[in-house]
């Protein structure tokens, strides 16, 4: 904290931190000095000249936004002369401004005009005709419109784009009254603008406004603004939803609160129309003779209860299973695991975490007994070095990426390791581009450099690693053959780059790792994570501030669902299901006999599919997941689902999966319920109800309670979501000190063991979570991937996400803005391969392997290596997972989504009727 000084504003004595901005200090102390170009999140500009003040012993008038406070400063903020000065400045600004107002945006300028009682009709030394002649309107963006006649050239949008989002896309064109804002080289829709809307949120005059709901929204008719959490990725951005006539009309980023401090990406700002989609499920549906028929809740719930009871009775308690949802709240997920444990009486439950970060969590738990992110999102701006591996963070976690970009502007060094180019490469010091699947060799190569150059932290090794230098020597013995030359041969990465990256990471004052699904979704996923952790541990780049390892989570509540017990292996709070003491405690709180809670490990996602094929699983309950897009080897999964005796899907839309169901139940979206989620930095955040559910849709947890009751099992009677959270806190030690009242002040990072605990921004500062408090090193050898290219399938396919679509697109594809930024499947191929296979850019192609095939469009690109191709996996009409494998990493049971050998054919080479999609 800076030194506190004393200053006077209009004779009032004020204390402030030395060097703080005077305008900010004045406003925080109730002096509402006007100013349009100033924003707390931006560096001062002094462009609008409205925040004029007088400083004692300084001649004339000066701009408050340009002054840093110091001890003894005396300021006059309000007098007649200043009032007149500000009024004349406003009149001057108004003379070049179109004052028309349609009540669709918040207009700070207009408010000042009214406050200063300026007549907009009489004012102005520039004819309005001239203004309109010079007006530039750019409506080429899918997300926003710019109107230069309303622009006062305050620079807020330009600075929002550069300083907050780190994109640097906006600038001025022309001069004087003719000047206007341009994106990129001139046309907004052709620029790199990705529609985050930071400029819209910060524009003080309505010169930049969003396109959605333009003709409907009336700010004077907004009945409430609700703070809640974004329903998309694991950043957990805080939104402010504007509600008019019971509908969401707008989303702003919620200012002054972590994790986003007002920032949003395009999905958070424009991805909410799905809530009011006409395609929402509104009534229970029962499949009768192959056709879905609307039913009453009573009929549907009774049928479900009787079917699952029948299966239990006739095939045993292990014959039912459930998939839960990373899009549902902690409260929904907690009730889900209780439902499976008490009503099904098994631990056969899983969800998408198995398919994204199971290997990361498994590796981290074995090594440091915690699978969660070590750091806070803010650390991504402050650390000195960031190693980003297998993680396209700008597309997958855009707001985390804004911190990284701001860090780079302050001198942070970024190392990107990815076989495919990602936008972060533009900000990186080094890009390591290994051949897909060679991560262990690369990490061992970096470890070899670190050891051979004695860049290890032996104090840390001795103090914080089990068996200290003995464990280190074992790692040294395994990695010593991975010389830079040997590693280059395996990975294809230039040996000099390996050496530079190793030195950069090991010698950085502080270094963090952001690992992603490029690392985890491999048959060697756990080994990959071990090798990464080994490097982290021997350099001591963990266990201190701004250091650690972070696996940003894909969906908004991937973290929370396991935290609250949706796991075949863990009770809430990562307590093993074999822990008898905890079983007793749960039995007591759940008011059931101890033996009713199974200690037999359940089946994981892929194991459930295999068990269905074997006839061991007969009934499946799916809450908010779409495995017939997201599971690997979909032809095999689809065949399994067709074998099920009974399938129930609870969701907000009809999906590829619910089409296969026997009963479909209409559930609630994020905007229709109370609850909490846990984001990627372990932050428990509130979800709040903003609008009513459509038709007869119900809250997810309430549906489960009702079914359990009809199965003859009580899983508790809860008045509301808060009552459920109270129980979560009782059985989940890492959340014991969290409650809804505390969460009103903002998110809390677990562990938070008691009511007085503030939460934990950084993990492992004193010790690791293992019983000994020390970490374990697991040396690993590089092994070739089981999937290999061949003459029949000569290309290795990688897959991943894109910024403007999300998961299986059930939500994102129902929003026009998101679709306009990209709504089509494609495959990226290196130009030399395009030539080799005689295909043209933009041509329709068939992608084939022994597991299945799909059709898509070819895009020539140097983003991928020769011999490798890349596809976004979101699109149901080009199911990438037709081609992926359902083999499993032996430790974590994750599937190797990232590596599938394929061949590509021009579409005319095949007969369309032969294509199986
Ligand atoms: Fe939502 Fe993630 Fe975008 Fe934030 S970064 S607005 S949480 S999708």
Boltz pocket constraint, residues with backbone or C-beta under 6 A from the ligand:
constraints:
  - pocket:
      binder: B
      contacts: [[A, 230], [A, 231], [A, 232], [A, 233], [A, 234], [A, 235], [A, 236], [A, 237], [A, 260], [A, 263], [A, 264], [A, 265], [A, 266], [A, 267], [A, 268], [A, 269], [A, 396], [A, 397], [A, 398], [A, 399], [A, 400]]
      max_distance: 6.0
